[in-house]
Amino acid sequence: MNLTISEIKNLAEFAGMTVDLEGIDADEMESEISVVLCPKDGLLDDDGKTKIKYTGHIAYFSEYPEEGCHPLGEEYV
């Protein structure tokens, strides 16, 4: 699933959260975030050595997947 920052803001507000957009310009609001299932084998840590496994999903900037991802779930072994 791909969502813009603007759509994520709308979703957060739908969930009852308050979103602070200070310092975010209109172009940044159109940046897309991709949300996918975490690979079953997990992810490599920042050193590229240790596998870390997460339940749920991961998110990353659609245009820059090489910049890394953010887990959306709990870590497990």
N, C-alpha and C positions, 0 to 999 in steps of 0.2 A: 504494500500500500504506500502511495506517495501522498503526503500532505504538505501544504505550504505552511509557513510560520503563522500566517493569518488564520488558516483553518485550525491549526493546533491551538491558537489563542481562543478561537470560538469554542472548541471542544473543552478546553480547560474551564472556560466560563460556564459552559453547560453543566460541568461537573461541580460547579459551585465555588470555583477558585477565583481569586483576584490576580490579574496579570499586570505586571509593571512593564510597560514598553518604553521606559525612559532610555533614550540613546539609540533606539531602533528606528531606522528610516524606512520609507515606503518600499524601496528596492529589496531590503532585507526581508520584509514581510512576505515577499513572493518567493523566497528561497524554499526549495523543496527538501523535505526530510523523507527518506525511505525507511519503512518499518517492515522488517522481515523476521521470520522465525530464526532463532539462534541455531547455528549449525550443530548437529548432534555431537560432533567431535569437539565442540567448544571453540574457543578463540585463543590465540597466543597473547601473552601479556606484553607489556611495553618493551621488554627485553627480547621478545621474539622466541622465548625458550619454553616457558611453562604454559600448558594448556589450562584455560579457565573455562568452566562450563556454567551456563546460566539456564534457568528455566525461562520460558517465555520468548521474548523478542529482543532484537537489537535495532538501533536506529543510527542512521548516518546521513550526512549531507549527500543528496542524490548526485550532485555534480562533482563531488570530491570524495568518493568512497575510499580512496587511498589514504585519506587523512585519519581514518580510524572510525570506530563506532562507539556507541554508548549502550550498555546493557539495560534492558527494561525487564528486570526480574531479579530473583535472588540467585546468588552463586551457590553451586553445589559441587560436590566432589565426585 
